[in-house]
Amino acid sequence: MRDAADTTAADAAALDAAADELYALTPDRFTAARNERAAASDRAAAASIKALRKPSVAAWAVNLLARDGRLGEALDLAAALREAQDDLDAVELKTLSAQRRALVAALATQAVDLARAQDVTVSAAAREEVEKTINAAVMDAGAAAAVMTGRLVRTLEATGFDDVDVSGAVAGTTPVPTERPSRDDLAERRARKAAELAVREAERAASDAERALARAGARATKAHERADLLHERVDDLRGQLKRMLSDAEDADSEARRLDEERATAASAARAAASAVDRARAGREG
């Protein structure tokens, strides 16, 4: 004999199996198929099946996408995005957010195409709800688990960083999402991230300092070379000045000697002129 727990688990599994079949149908066929399934079941199961709600068109389109297996890439990105949020990695978060928006839009288009293939039209407003639901699955582990059941009754929406409300969103058993890291784990991860960042900053600062040292060394070497060259030129100029001073002294001496010779010659010229004058006067007299 099965105990109450086994009976409850079996009943839940049976209800999920029935829901899987019913939510695979187009919305216009859902109600009749649900009632028919309930009528063919025992009283307890019939009540549970009868309570299953007809999905909105947007929720059904997302169910199609989940059943088609096209949400895998989005949910892989979801884990990376949530880790980036937990680690407060702004650069990685910005990159992943851009990828998320592009991927969500592409998946929403695929969901609309899958619905159209079954002759179901998804309105512009419903498509917007599809995008919000896929985005919620990417942003939140609980929403992702709900979406992947393929048994959504209503759409979901992520608002800020709060957990997405999935209450009453899934027909049958609501799955338990993968446990998020504890606050201690997050604190440890953030501390490790901060330490890694500090190391990278220190390494970058050391590298900058080494480059600055190399530049300063190169400039100092050039300055020394220029100073040596100028000192050599000063020494050359000092030698030239010394020679020029010596030449100037020699020129001064030569000038004085020539001045003396000129004075002597002038005196002799005057004496000769006087003699000429006297001779002329004697001849005339």
Buried (B, 14 or more C-beta within 10 A) or exposed (E): EEEEEEEEEEEEEBBBEBBBEBBBBBBEEBBEBBEEBBEEBEEEBBEBBEEBEBBBBBBBBBBBBBBEEBBEEBBEBBEBBBBBBBBEBEEBBEBBBEBBEEBBEBBBEBBBEBBEEEEBEBEEEBBBBBBBBBBBBBBBBBBBBBBBBBBBBBBBBBEEEEBBBBEEBBBBBBBEBEEBEEEEEBEEBBEEBEEEEEEEEEEEEEEEEEEEEEEEEEEEEEEEEEEEEEEEEEEEEEEEEEEEEEEEEEEEEEEEEEEEEEEEEEEEEEEEEEEEEEEEEEEEE
